[in-house]
Amino acid sequence: MKIVFDAERMKYPFTGLFEYCLQLGEALTKIKANEDKLTFYIPKEAKIYFEKPIDALKQQSIHKFLFPRYQHIDIWHATYQSTAYIPKNKKIKKVLTIHDLNFLYEKKSVQKHQKYLKKVQQNIDLADHIVAISEFTKQDIIKYLKTGDKPISVIYNGCTVKSFPEYSNPSITDAKPFFFALGTVIPKKNFHVLVPLLQHNDYDLIIAGKADEAYKNLIMEQAKLHGVSSRVKVIGPVSNEDKYLYYKNCKAFLFPSLAEGFGIPVIEAMFFGKPVFLSNKTSLPEIGGRLAYYFDSFVPSDMQNTLTDGLAHYQQTNPEQAIVNHAMQFSWEKCAKAYWAIYKSLHA
């Protein structure tokens, strides 16, 4: 059986889809049977991120308009719901992963919603098996799109947190106490609502991730408005080593996102047994479960009460090990095995 794994989204480092393609791709490689062949459809420059050499088909932008007529492929795994890179050959069975329909929860016009839904629908029409990364996403698919009698599976993302116990960075470990947030710094992540949480305490707020400059400026304007400019730090992408230390040393992880298909940073923080404070939107209650704390509104006083009460509860109940156990349910090996089962079912 020859499977092609679409890693086209790896042309955008420091994003959730980049991490998804890298981690799942490596897990699939590790568990595949000797008689099976796994090939990556990938931009040439992204091959370096894999630990070991991979078999690859070179992804090129021109393929949007003139897709190659690949032969001798059994399964094509399209890993992005709106991909423009998918074979039309009906002999090739296709798995389509749908991460989210987040655009439905963003401030976009009805016309934009319809445009994006149309693109996802086109890919669903080509697919033989659909995968959602959360039950929430699955229900959105059923509600807003036409899937006919095509099977829809829920396969949760995995999570791997690399450990660097010998690594040292005094600027992190010796810093004043801080809250940590991580994700692409764009409006839907809603990070600006965290700024008022610095009132009535002496914590810093560290926000890591590739940043949209306009939104970064908005966050800093809020910091100035609340008189905490020196304590809000939007630091851009961080290395795995620094990320490890930020998770390990933070007082709490804060993630008030408005729309998530899954939310890998939430599970990463939980691997460290940290208290996580999330919005109660889209898939986050499903992923965080009963061991997370939730902002029921973004009114500053309400958020401050949630944070204060949650930190007190965390101190009183010592749930660190339960939080770690929750995070350990989400493994890339488990995720990869579930995908292999689908590949085999389509090749039977």
C-alpha positions as CSV (number, residue, x, y, z in Angstrom):
1,M,0.0,0.0,0.0
2,K,1.4,3.4,-1.0
3,I,0.1,6.4,1.0
4,V,0.8,10.0,0.2
5,F,0.7,12.3,3.3
6,D,0.0,15.9,2.4
7,A,2.4,18.1,4.3
8,E,2.0,21.2,2.1
9,R,1.1,23.3,5.2
10,M,4.6,22.9,6.5
11,K,5.6,25.9,4.4
12,Y,4.2,28.0,7.3
13,P,6.5,27.3,10.3
14,F,5.4,28.1,13.9
15,T,1.7,27.3,13.2
16,G,-0.6,24.6,14.4
17,L,-0.9,22.9,11.0
18,F,2.9,22.8,10.7
19,E,3.1,21.0,14.0
20,Y,0.3,18.7,13.1
21,C,1.9,17.6,9.8
22,L,5.4,17.2,11.4
23,Q,4.3,15.3,14.5
24,L,1.7,13.0,12.8
25,G,4.0,12.5,9.9
26,E,6.9,11.3,12.1
27,A,4.5,9.1,14.1
28,L,3.1,7.5,10.9
29,T,6.7,6.8,9.7
30,K,7.6,5.0,13.0
31,I,4.6,2.6,13.0
32,K,4.2,1.8,9.4
33,A,4.6,-1.8,8.2
34,N,7.6,-2.7,6.1
35,E,5.5,-3.5,3.1
36,D,3.8,-0.1,3.1
37,K,5.3,3.0,1.6
38,L,4.7,6.5,3.0
39,T,5.5,9.4,0.8
40,F,5.2,13.1,1.8
41,Y,3.8,15.7,-0.5
42,I,5.9,18.6,0.9
43,P,7.7,21.8,0.0
44,K,11.4,21.1,-0.6
45,E,12.5,23.4,2.2
46,A,10.4,21.7,4.8
47,K,12.0,18.3,4.6
48,I,14.7,19.4,7.0
49,Y,12.3,19.4,9.9
50,F,12.0,15.6,10.0
51,E,14.3,13.7,12.3
52,K,15.1,11.2,9.5
53,P,15.2,11.4,5.7
54,I,11.7,11.0,4.1
55,D,10.4,9.9,0.7
56,A,9.0,13.0,-0.9
57,L,7.0,14.4,-3.7
58,K,7.9,18.0,-4.3
59,Q,4.9,20.4,-3.7
60,Q,4.8,23.4,-6.0
61,S,2.3,26.3,-6.2
62,I,1.6,25.6,-9.8
63,H,-0.1,22.4,-8.7
64,K,-3.1,24.5,-7.7
65,F,-3.8,24.9,-11.4
66,L,-2.2,21.9,-13.0
67,F,-2.1,19.0,-10.5
68,P,0.3,16.1,-11.5
69,R,-1.2,12.9,-12.7
70,Y,0.4,10.7,-10.1
71,Q,0.3,7.0,-10.7
72,H,0.5,3.9,-8.4
73,I,-0.9,5.8,-5.3
74,D,-3.4,3.9,-3.2
75,I,-4.3,6.5,-0.5
76,W,-3.9,10.3,-0.5
77,H,-4.3,11.9,2.9
78,A,-5.3,15.6,2.6
79,T,-4.4,17.1,5.9
80,Y,-6.1,20.5,5.5
81,Q,-9.8,20.9,4.9
82,S,-9.4,23.8,2.4
83,T,-6.4,22.4,0.5
84,A,-6.1,23.2,-3.2
85,Y,-3.8,20.2,-3.6
86,I,-5.8,17.0,-4.0
87,P,-5.9,14.5,-6.8
88,K,-9.1,14.1,-8.9
89,N,-8.2,10.6,-9.9
90,K,-11.1,8.4,-8.5
91,K,-8.8,5.4,-8.3
92,I,-6.9,7.1,-5.5
93,K,-8.8,6.8,-2.2
94,K,-8.8,10.0,-0.2
95,V,-8.8,10.8,3.5
96,L,-9.7,14.4,4.4
97,T,-8.8,15.8,7.8
98,I,-11.0,18.7,8.9
99,H,-9.5,20.6,11.8
100,D,-12.2,23.2,12.2
101,L,-14.7,25.5,10.7
102,N,-13.4,28.4,12.7
103,F,-14.3,31.0,10.1
104,L,-18.0,30.5,11.2
105,Y,-17.0,31.9,14.6
106,E,-15.1,34.9,13.3
107,K,-16.4,38.2,12.3
108,K,-16.6,37.5,8.6
109,S,-19.4,38.3,6.1
110,V,-22.0,35.8,5.1
111,Q,-20.4,35.8,1.6
112,K,-17.0,34.8,3.2
113,H,-18.7,32.0,5.2
114,Q,-20.3,30.7,2.0
115,K,-17.1,30.9,0.1
116,Y,-15.1,29.0,2.7
117,L,-17.8,26.4,3.1
118,K,-18.0,25.9,-0.6
119,K,-14.2,25.1,-0.7
120,V,-14.5,22.6,2.1
121,Q,-17.5,21.0,0.5
122,Q,-15.6,20.5,-2.7
123,N,-13.0,18.5,-0.8
124,I,-15.6,16.5,1.1
125,D,-17.1,15.6,-2.3
126,L,-13.7,14.2,-3.4
127,A,-13.1,12.4,-0.1
128,D,-13.8,8.7,0.8
129,H,-13.3,9.1,4.5
130,I,-13.5,12.2,6.7
131,V,-11.7,12.8,9.9
132,A,-12.5,15.5,12.5
133,I,-10.0,16.3,15.2
134,S,-12.7,16.7,17.9
135,E,-16.3,15.8,18.4
136,F,-17.1,19.5,18.3
137,T,-15.6,19.8,14.8
138,K,-17.5,16.6,13.7
139,Q,-20.8,18.2,14.8
140,D,-20.0,21.4,12.9
141,I,-19.3,19.3,9.8
142,I,-22.6,17.5,10.1
143,K,-24.5,20.8,10.7
144,Y,-23.0,22.9,8.0
145,L,-21.8,20.6,5.2
146,K,-23.2,17.7,3.2
147,T,-21.4,14.4,3.8
148,G,-23.9,11.9,2.5
149,D,-23.1,8.4,3.7
150,K,-19.4,9.0,3.9
151,P,-17.9,7.8,7.2
152,I,-16.7,10.5,9.6
153,S,-14.3,9.5,12.4
154,V,-13.0,11.6,15.3
155,I,-9.3,11.3,15.9
156,Y,-7.8,13.5,18.5
157,N,-4.5,15.2,17.9
158,G,-1.5,13.9,19.8
159,C,0.8,15.9,21.9
160,T,4.5,15.5,22.4
161,V,6.4,17.8,24.7
162,K,10.1,17.6,24.3
163,S,12.1,17.7,27.6
164,F,15.3,19.5,28.0
165,P,16.3,19.0,31.7
166,E,19.9,20.2,31.1
167,Y,18.9,23.4,29.3
168,S,19.3,26.7,31.1
169,N,18.0,30.1,30.3
170,P,18.2,32.4,33.4
171,S,16.0,35.1,31.7
172,I,13.1,32.6,32.0
173,T,14.0,30.6,35.2
174,D,15.0,33.7,37.2
175,A,12.2,36.0,35.9
176,K,9.5,37.4,38.1
177,P,6.4,35.2,38.3
178,F,4.5,35.1,35.0
179,F,1.4,33.8,33.2
180,F,2.1,32.2,29.9
181,A,0.1,32.1,26.6
182,L,1.1,30.5,23.3
183,G,-0.4,30.5,19.8
184,T,-0.4,32.4,16.6
185,V,-1.0,36.0,17.8
186,I,-4.0,36.9,15.7
187,P,-7.4,38.3,16.7
188,K,-9.3,35.0,17.1
189,K,-6.8,33.9,19.8
190,N,-8.3,36.8,21.8
191,F,-5.1,37.4,23.8
192,H,-5.8,41.1,24.4
193,V,-8.5,40.2,27.0
194,L,-5.8,38.8,29.2
195,V,-4.2,42.2,29.8
196,P,-6.6,43.3,32.6
197,L,-5.7,40.2,34.6
198,L,-2.4,41.9,35.5
199,Q,-4.3,44.4,37.7
200,H,-4.2,43.8,41.5
201,N,-1.1,41.6,41.2
202,D,2.6,41.7,40.2
203,Y,2.7,39.0,37.5
204,D,4.1,39.4,34.0
205,L,2.2,38.1,30.9
206,I,4.3,36.3,28.3
207,I,2.6,35.7,25.0
208,A,4.7,33.6,22.6
209,G,4.0,32.8,18.9
210,K,4.2,34.2,15.4
211,A,2.5,37.6,15.6
212,D,0.3,39.7,13.4
213,E,1.8,43.1,13.9
214,A,-1.5,44.9,13.9
215,Y,-2.9,42.6,16.6
216,K,0.3,42.8,18.6
217,N,0.0,46.6,18.6
218,L,-3.6,46.2,19.8
219,I,-2.4,44.1,22.7
220,M,0.2,46.6,23.7
221,E,-2.3,49.5,23.4
222,Q,-4.5,47.6,25.9
223,A,-1.4,47.2,28.1
224,K,-0.8,50.9,28.0
225,L,-4.4,51.7,28.7
226,H,-4.3,49.5,31.9
227,G,-0.9,50.8,33.0
228,V,0.9,47.4,32.7
229,S,3.0,48.0,29.5
230,S,6.2,46.9,31.2
231,R,4.6,43.6,32.3
232,V,3.1,42.5,28.9
233,K,5.6,40.8,26.6
234,V,4.7,39.6,23.1
235,I,7.9,37.7,22.3
236,G,7.3,36.0,18.9
237,P,8.1,32.3,18.1
238,V,10.2,30.5,20.7
239,S,12.5,27.5,20.5
240,N,11.4,24.1,21.9
241,E,14.0,24.6,24.7
242,D,12.6,27.9,25.7
243,K,9.0,26.7,25.3
244,Y,9.8,23.9,27.7
245,L,11.1,26.4,30.3
246,Y,8.1,28.7,29.9
247,Y,5.6,25.9,30.5
248,K,7.7,24.5,33.4
249,N,8.0,27.9,35.2
250,C,4.7,29.7,34.5
251,K,2.2,30.3,37.2
252,A,-0.6,29.3,34.9
253,F,-1.4,28.9,31.2
254,L,-4.0,31.2,29.7
255,F,-5.8,30.5,26.4
256,P,-8.9,32.6,25.8
257,S,-9.3,31.6,22.1
258,L,-12.6,32.2,20.4
259,A,-12.3,29.3,18.0
260,E,-10.3,26.1,18.1
261,G,-10.6,22.7,16.4
262,F,-8.4,21.2,19.1
263,G,-5.9,23.4,20.9
264,I,-2.5,21.6,21.2
265,P,-0.9,24.2,23.5
266,V,-3.6,23.4,26.1
267,I,-2.5,19.8,26.3
268,E,1.2,20.8,26.2
269,A,0.7,22.9,29.3
270,M,-1.3,20.1,31.0
271,F,1.7,17.8,30.5
272,F,3.5,20.0,33.1
273,G,0.5,19.7,35.5
274,K,-0.1,23.4,35.2
275,P,-3.5,25.1,35.8
276,V,-5.0,26.1,32.5
277,F,-7.5,28.8,32.0
278,L,-9.5,28.6,28.8
279,S,-12.4,30.2,27.0
280,N,-15.5,28.1,27.0
281,K,-15.8,28.3,23.2
282,T,-15.9,25.7,20.5
283,S,-13.8,22.6,21.2
284,L,-11.9,23.8,24.3
285,P,-14.2,22.4,27.0
286,E,-14.0,19.0,25.2
287,I,-10.2,19.1,25.2
288,G,-9.5,20.6,28.6
289,G,-12.2,18.5,30.3
290,R,-13.0,18.9,34.0
291,L,-9.4,19.6,34.9
292,A,-9.3,23.1,33.2
293,Y,-10.8,26.3,34.4
294,Y,-13.0,28.3,32.1
295,F,-13.7,32.0,31.4
296,D,-17.5,32.2,31.0
297,S,-17.2,35.8,29.9
298,F,-14.5,38.3,28.9
299,V,-15.6,41.0,31.3
300,P,-12.4,41.8,33.2
301,S,-13.9,41.5,36.6
302,D,-15.4,38.1,35.7
303,M,-12.1,36.9,34.3
304,Q,-10.2,38.1,37.4
305,N,-12.6,36.2,39.6
306,T,-12.2,33.0,37.5
307,L,-8.4,33.3,37.7
308,T,-8.3,34.0,41.4
309,D,-10.8,31.3,42.3
310,G,-9.1,28.8,40.0
311,L,-5.6,29.4,41.4
312,A,-6.9,29.0,44.9
313,H,-8.7,25.8,44.0
314,Y,-5.5,24.5,42.3
315,Q,-3.5,25.2,45.5
316,Q,-6.1,23.5,47.7
317,T,-6.7,20.4,45.7
318,N,-3.2,19.7,44.2
319,P,-4.4,18.2,40.9
320,E,-1.0,18.2,39.2
321,Q,-0.9,14.4,38.6
322,A,-4.5,14.2,37.4
323,I,-3.8,17.0,34.9
324,V,-0.7,15.2,33.6
325,N,-2.7,11.9,33.3
326,H,-5.3,13.8,31.3
327,A,-2.7,15.1,28.9
328,M,-1.1,11.7,28.4
329,Q,-4.3,10.4,26.8
330,F,-3.4,12.5,23.7
331,S,-0.5,10.7,21.9
332,W,0.7,11.0,18.3
333,E,1.3,7.2,18.3
334,K,-2.4,6.6,19.2
335,C,-3.4,9.2,16.5
336,A,-1.2,7.6,13.9
337,K,-2.6,4.1,14.6
338,A,-6.1,5.4,14.1
339,Y,-5.2,6.8,10.7
340,W,-3.5,3.6,9.6
341,A,-6.6,1.7,10.5
342,I,-8.5,4.1,8.1
343,Y,-5.9,3.7,5.3
344,K,-6.2,-0.1,5.6
345,S,-10.0,0.0,5.5
346,L,-9.9,2.0,2.3
347,H,-7.4,-0.4,0.7
348,A,-9.2,-3.6,1.7
